[in-house]
Amino acid sequence: SLADRAKTLPNVRFLAKRLTDQELADLHEAADAALLPYRRITGSGALLTAWTLGRGAVAADLPYFRELVAADPAAGELFPVGSADGLVDAVDRFLSAPVDDRHAAARRAAA
């Protein structure tokens, strides 16, 4: 199971519970980016939540995310749906920008 696999990784914590608003905010504060590796989506509050909390996102290149990220490309990176290598490359590209610039872009996108 996913929980068992996560136990073998020192930098992964598996939280199998509903998060409070404060826990969600705290996790975003501790993160460099939100990862949104969806395979299909027509709408979601996850990207706007990340941006509102000042974190950019690395998201699957789906029409919904593509449209939102296009408004401020510094607030996110896209990768091919289902591509683990693409996800890694997109994370690398996203994290290559200065952290303050990424956070500011996320807040602009949320506004």
C-alpha positions in Angstrom: 0.0 0.0 0.0 1.0 3.6 -0.3 1.3 4.0 3.4 3.7 1.1 3.7 5.8 2.5 0.8 5.9 5.9 2.5 7.3 4.3 5.7 10.4 3.3 3.8 11.2 6.9 2.7 12.8 9.2 5.3 11.5 12.4 3.6 7.8 11.3 3.2 5.0 11.4 5.7 1.7 9.8 4.8 -1.3 11.5 6.4 -4.4 9.4 6.0 -6.8 11.8 7.6 -8.9 14.8 6.9 -6.7 17.9 7.6 -7.9 20.9 9.5 -7.6 24.3 7.8 -4.6 25.1 10.1 -2.9 21.8 9.3 -3.3 22.4 5.6 -1.9 25.9 5.9 1.0 24.7 8.0 1.9 22.0 5.4 1.9 24.6 2.6 4.1 26.9 4.7 6.6 24.1 5.1 6.5 23.1 1.4 8.4 24.5 -1.6 5.5 23.8 -4.0 2.2 21.9 -4.3 2.4 18.8 -6.5 -0.7 18.2 -8.5 -0.1 15.0 -10.6 -3.7 14.5 -11.7 -4.5 12.2 -14.6 -8.0 13.8 -15.2 -9.6 16.9 -13.8 -12.3 19.4 -14.8 -11.9 21.7 -11.8 -10.2 21.8 -8.4 -9.6 24.1 -5.5 -6.1 22.6 -4.8 -4.3 25.0 -7.1 -6.0 28.1 -5.9 -5.5 26.9 -2.3 -1.7 26.6 -2.9 -1.6 30.0 -4.5 -3.6 31.6 -1.8 -1.2 30.2 0.7 1.7 31.6 -1.2 3.0 28.4 -2.9 3.3 27.7 -6.5 2.5 24.4 -8.1 3.8 21.7 -10.4 0.8 20.3 -12.1 -0.1 17.8 -14.8 -0.6 19.5 -18.2 -4.4 19.3 -18.3 -6.6 22.0 -19.8 -7.8 23.3 -16.4 -4.3 23.7 -15.0 -2.9 25.0 -18.3 -5.4 27.8 -18.4 -4.8 28.9 -14.9 -1.0 28.7 -15.0 -1.0 30.7 -18.3 -2.1 33.8 -16.4 1.2 33.8 -14.5 3.6 31.1 -15.6 6.0 31.9 -12.7 3.4 30.5 -10.3 3.6 27.0 -11.7 5.1 24.5 -14.0 3.3 21.9 -16.1 4.5 18.3 -17.0 3.0 15.7 -19.3 0.2 13.7 -17.7 1.4 10.4 -16.3 5.1 11.1 -16.8 7.3 10.6 -13.7 10.3 11.9 -15.5 8.3 14.9 -16.7 7.3 15.6 -13.1 10.9 15.5 -11.9 12.0 17.8 -14.7 9.1 20.2 -13.9 10.0 20.3 -10.2 13.6 21.0 -11.1 12.6 23.9 -13.4 10.2 25.3 -10.9 12.7 25.2 -8.0 15.4 26.8 -10.1 13.6 30.2 -9.7 14.3 32.2 -6.6 12.0 31.3 -3.8 10.8 34.8 -3.1 9.8 35.1 -6.8 7.9 31.8 -6.7 5.9 32.8 -3.6 5.1 36.3 -5.0 4.0 34.8 -8.3 1.7 32.4 -6.4 0.1 35.3 -4.5 -0.3 37.3 -7.7 -2.0 34.3 -9.4 -4.4 33.9 -6.4 -5.4 37.5 -6.5 
